[in-house]
Amino acid sequence: MEELKQLAYEAIQSNLSEENIVEEAFSTFTATPGFDKIRNMECTMLRQASRRSAAVRIDLSFIMRRVAKGEFPHVEEMIGPLILGLLT
């Protein structure tokens, strides 16, 4: 089972890009309880991508507005680490 989890993790990681990291990081899949390792990896990748890419920063600002409006209640586990990581 652990081997299968690792293969799934690696597949998800290899398919993330600056074009989809914001959408994936704020997805209900990533918010699934027990997916902490995936959530942490996506949060790290999102922070890194936001430092490199203006497009990612724009996408992130749009989705954060939607979060503030309550459209993504499932992302509470992502917000704290993301904000703290962006500030450091």
N, CA, C and O of each residue as an XYZ file, in Angstrom:
352
protein
N       0.811     -1.199      0.000
C       0.000      0.000      0.000
C       0.856      1.265      0.000
O       0.546      2.224     -0.707
N       1.926      1.271      0.787
C       2.796      2.444      0.843
C       3.458      2.708     -0.510
O       3.657      3.858     -0.903
N       3.794      1.634     -1.209
C       4.403      1.792     -2.535
C       3.417      2.447     -3.496
O       3.799      3.307     -4.290
N       2.162      2.045     -3.428
C       1.126      2.626     -4.277
C       0.925      4.106     -3.944
O       0.777      4.930     -4.847
N       0.920      4.440     -2.668
C       0.803      5.843     -2.250
C       1.958      6.663     -2.792
O       1.757      7.783     -3.262
N       3.162      6.120     -2.731
C       4.336      6.832     -3.229
C       4.254      7.038     -4.743
O       4.600      8.107     -5.246
N       3.802      6.030     -5.454
C       3.645      6.162     -6.908
C       2.609      7.227     -7.255
O       2.805      8.004     -8.190
N       1.513      7.265     -6.510
C       0.482      8.282     -6.732
C       1.036      9.679     -6.443
O       0.792     10.619     -7.200
N       1.775      9.807     -5.353
C       2.390     11.080     -4.990
C       3.314     11.566     -6.106
O       3.258     12.728     -6.508
N       4.152     10.677     -6.594
C       5.099     11.038     -7.653
C       4.384     11.406     -8.953
O       4.813     12.313     -9.665
N       3.303     10.705     -9.256
C       2.527     11.025    -10.456
C       1.888     12.404    -10.345
O       1.902     13.181    -11.301
N       1.338     12.699     -9.198
C       0.740     14.024     -8.983
C       1.813     15.092     -9.097
O       1.621     16.096     -9.783
N       2.919     14.888     -8.443
C       4.004     15.864     -8.455
C       4.512     16.115     -9.872
O       4.748     17.262    -10.252
N       4.678     15.060    -10.646
C       5.224     15.215    -11.994
C       4.258     15.918    -12.946
O       4.674     16.437    -13.982
N       2.980     15.935    -12.600
C       1.993     16.580    -13.465
C       1.663     18.015    -13.059
O       0.841     18.667    -13.702
N       2.290     18.503    -12.012
C       2.058     19.895    -11.599
C       2.951     20.835    -12.402
O       4.096     20.516    -12.721
N       2.397     21.990    -12.715
C       3.138     22.991    -13.471
C       2.670     24.377    -13.042
O       1.718     24.509    -12.273
N       3.331     25.385    -13.535
C       2.899     26.753    -13.230
C       1.504     27.019    -13.787
O       0.792     27.887    -13.282
N       1.113     26.291    -14.809
C      -0.202     26.479    -15.415
C      -1.330     25.888    -14.568
O      -2.469     26.342    -14.673
N      -1.042     24.890    -13.732
C      -2.143     24.258    -12.988
C      -1.964     24.230    -11.470
O      -2.849     23.745    -10.765
N      -0.851     24.732    -10.952
C      -0.584     24.598     -9.518
C      -1.611     25.317     -8.649
O      -1.973     24.806     -7.589
N      -2.083     26.468     -9.062
C      -3.056     27.190     -8.235
C      -4.360     26.396     -8.154
O      -4.895     26.175     -7.068
N      -4.855     25.978     -9.288
C      -6.098     25.206     -9.318
C      -5.970     23.907     -8.521
O      -6.873     23.543     -7.768
N      -4.856     23.220     -8.689
C      -4.667     21.951     -7.987
C      -4.515     22.151     -6.472
O      -5.071     21.384     -5.687
N      -3.779     23.162     -6.074
C      -3.556     23.400     -4.646
C      -4.847     23.739     -3.910
O      -4.967     23.477     -2.713
N      -5.806     24.318     -4.615
C      -7.066     24.702     -3.997
C      -8.202     23.742     -4.327
O      -9.371     24.068     -4.122
N      -7.865     22.570     -4.832
C      -8.888     21.590     -5.207
C      -9.424     20.837     -3.986
O      -8.787     20.793     -2.934
N     -10.590     20.256     -4.151
C     -11.144     19.434     -3.074
C     -10.310     18.171     -2.882
O     -10.233     17.652     -1.768
N      -9.689     17.671     -3.936
C      -8.814     16.504     -3.812
C      -7.674     16.792     -2.842
O      -7.411     16.008     -1.930
N      -7.003     17.917     -3.044
C      -5.878     18.279     -2.187
C      -6.326     18.495     -0.752
O      -5.549     18.274      0.177
N      -7.559     18.921     -0.556
C      -8.092     19.172      0.781
C      -8.549     17.899      1.491
O      -8.933     17.953      2.659
N      -8.513     16.771      0.814
C      -8.987     15.521      1.395
C      -8.215     15.178      2.675
O      -6.984     15.175      2.672
N      -8.930     14.891      3.764
C      -8.235     14.482      5.001
C      -7.321     13.288      4.744
O      -7.688     12.339      4.051
N      -6.138     13.360      5.313
C      -5.161     12.293      5.144
C      -4.187     12.521      4.004
O      -3.229     11.766      3.840
N      -4.426     13.558      3.217
C      -3.541     13.865      2.086
C      -2.543     14.962      2.454
O      -2.191     15.788      1.612
N      -2.094     14.974      3.687
C      -1.187     16.025      4.163
C       0.084     16.122      3.333
O       0.548     17.221      3.029
N       0.645     14.983      2.969
C       1.892     14.986      2.204
C       1.687     15.659      0.841
O       2.535     16.430      0.393
N       0.589     15.373      0.204
C       0.285     16.004     -1.092
C       0.026     17.490     -0.894
O       0.529     18.316     -1.655
N      -0.754     17.834      0.122
C      -1.059     19.236      0.396
C       0.218     20.025      0.672
O       0.385     21.129      0.155
N       1.115     19.472      1.478
C       2.370     20.164      1.783
C       3.237     20.337      0.547
O       3.847     21.389      0.358
N       3.297     19.309     -0.297
C       4.080     19.388     -1.519
C       3.509     20.450     -2.455
O       4.256     21.241     -3.032
N       2.195     20.466     -2.604
C       1.579     21.448     -3.488
C       1.721     22.864     -2.937
O       1.904     23.812     -3.701
N       1.639     23.007     -1.638
C       1.834     24.319     -1.015
C       3.248     24.824     -1.280
O       3.439     25.991     -1.623
N       4.229     23.959     -1.123
C       5.617     24.324     -1.392
C       5.806     24.701     -2.858
O       6.443     25.706     -3.174
N       5.254     23.895     -3.737
C       5.380     24.182     -5.168
C       4.676     25.486     -5.534
O       5.168     26.242     -6.373
N       3.537     25.752     -4.915
C       2.816     26.993     -5.180
C       3.624     28.194     -4.728
O       3.718     29.187     -5.449
N       4.204     28.114     -3.547
C       5.046     29.224     -3.068
C       6.217     29.458     -4.012
O       6.511     30.603     -4.355
N       6.876     28.416     -4.430
C       8.016     28.547     -5.339
C       7.584     29.132     -6.682
O       8.240     30.026     -7.216
N       6.492     28.629     -7.216
C       6.007     29.110     -8.510
C       5.578     30.569     -8.430
O       5.763     31.323     -9.386
N       5.007     30.973     -7.299
C       4.557     32.361     -7.167
C       5.731     33.334     -7.123
O       5.588     34.504     -7.480
N       6.877     32.854     -6.690
C       8.074     33.709     -6.674
C       8.662     33.881     -8.078
O       9.301     34.890     -8.376
N       8.437     32.889     -8.926
C       9.007     32.900    -10.277
C       8.089     33.487    -11.333
O       8.565     34.056    -12.316
N       6.794     33.362    -11.149
C       5.861     33.611    -12.243
C       4.797     34.644    -11.902
O       4.047     34.492    -10.937
N       4.745     35.689    -12.706
C       3.694     36.693    -12.540
C       2.321     36.081    -12.803
O       1.346     36.457    -12.152
N       2.232     35.150    -13.740
C       0.948     34.508    -14.051
C       0.421     33.732    -12.849
O      -0.780     33.744    -12.579
N       1.305     33.066    -12.136
C       0.889     32.329    -10.933
C       0.410     33.309     -9.874
O      -0.592     33.055     -9.207
N       1.107     34.416     -9.713
C       0.681     35.423     -8.730
C      -0.694     35.987     -9.077
O      -1.508     36.226     -8.185
N      -0.954     36.199    -10.349
C      -2.262     36.700    -10.779
C      -3.339     35.645    -10.494
O      -4.391     35.959     -9.936
N      -3.068     34.399    -10.879
C      -4.030     33.321    -10.600
C      -4.289     33.200     -9.101
O      -5.429     33.021     -8.672
N      -3.230     33.300     -8.314
C      -3.358     33.198     -6.866
C      -4.186     34.345     -6.303
O      -4.997     34.134     -5.401
N      -3.996     35.546     -6.816
C      -4.780     36.680     -6.311
C      -6.263     36.507     -6.635
O      -7.117     36.853     -5.820
N      -6.576     35.974     -7.816
C      -7.978     35.727     -8.167
C      -8.597     34.664     -7.266
O      -9.721     34.824     -6.791
N      -7.875     33.600     -7.038
C      -8.448     32.526     -6.216
C      -8.555     32.947     -4.752
O      -9.477     32.521     -4.057
N      -7.636     33.769     -4.276
C      -7.721     34.255     -2.893
C      -8.943     35.154     -2.708
O      -9.548     35.158     -1.636
N      -9.308     35.903     -3.727
C     -10.546     36.692     -3.649
C     -11.749     35.763     -3.493
O     -12.663     36.040     -2.716
N     -11.737     34.670     -4.235
C     -12.829     33.703     -4.152
C     -12.839     33.009     -2.789
O     -13.904     32.721     -2.243
N     -11.659     32.743     -2.246
C     -11.572     32.161     -0.903
C     -12.190     33.129      0.101
O     -12.958     32.718      0.971
N     -11.859     34.411     -0.019
C     -12.389     35.419      0.900
C     -13.912     35.526      0.821
O     -14.566     35.882      1.801
N     -14.463     35.223     -0.334
C     -15.916     35.249     -0.510
C     -16.585     33.968     -0.015
O     -17.811     33.860     -0.034
N     -15.791     33.010      0.424
C     -16.340     31.772      0.949
C     -16.571     30.686     -0.086
O     -17.243     29.695      0.200
N     -16.026     30.856     -1.287
C     -16.254     29.884     -2.355
C     -15.418     28.615     -2.211
O     -15.695     27.619     -2.879
N     -14.412     28.635     -1.360
C     -13.532     27.477     -1.181
C     -13.378     27.148      0.305
O     -12.273     27.238      0.839
N     -14.454     26.773      0.974
C     -14.355     26.508      2.415
C     -13.459     25.321      2.756
O     -13.024     25.185      3.899
N     -13.184     24.476      1.793
C     -12.384     23.271      2.020
C     -10.880     23.543      2.101
O     -10.113     22.619      2.372
N     -10.443     24.768      1.878
C      -8.997     25.025      1.802
C      -8.377     25.542      3.096
O      -7.258     26.055      3.076
N      -9.074     25.420      4.208
C      -8.555     25.990      5.448
C      -7.192     25.429      5.840
O      -6.392     26.147      6.441
N      -6.904     24.170      5.519
C      -5.603     23.575      5.855
C      -4.483     24.104      4.957
O      -3.309     23.976      5.304
N      -4.823     24.691      3.823
C      -3.831     25.201      2.878
C      -3.465     26.661      3.175
O      -2.321     27.067      2.974
N      -4.418     27.433      3.643
C      -4.237     28.882      3.751
C      -3.121     29.280      4.711
O      -2.254     30.072      4.344
N      -3.122     28.756      5.914
C      -2.107     29.140      6.901
C      -0.685     28.889      6.424
O       0.126     29.815      6.396
N      -0.363     27.646      6.046
C       1.004     27.378      5.564
C       1.365     28.185      4.322
O       2.512     28.601      4.162
N       0.394     28.407      3.448
C       0.663     29.181      2.242
C       1.037     30.622      2.587
O       2.048     31.139      2.113
N       0.223     31.257      3.406
C       0.486     32.657      3.786
C       1.815     32.775      4.522
O       2.624     33.647      4.204
N       2.045     31.914      5.493
C       3.309     31.961      6.227
C       4.499     31.745      5.303
O       5.525     32.412      5.439
N       4.366     30.830      4.379
C       5.455     30.563      3.430
C       5.706     31.723      2.486
O       6.851     31.990      2.122
N       4.648     32.417      2.086
C       4.830     33.565      1.214
C       5.469     34.745      1.926
O       6.093     35.596      1.294
N       5.313     34.793      3.231
C       5.873     35.899      4.008
C       7.347     35.678      4.373
O       8.017     36.608      4.822
N       7.841     34.482      4.187
C       9.239     34.214      4.567
C      10.129     34.126      3.355
O      11.333     33.906      3.488
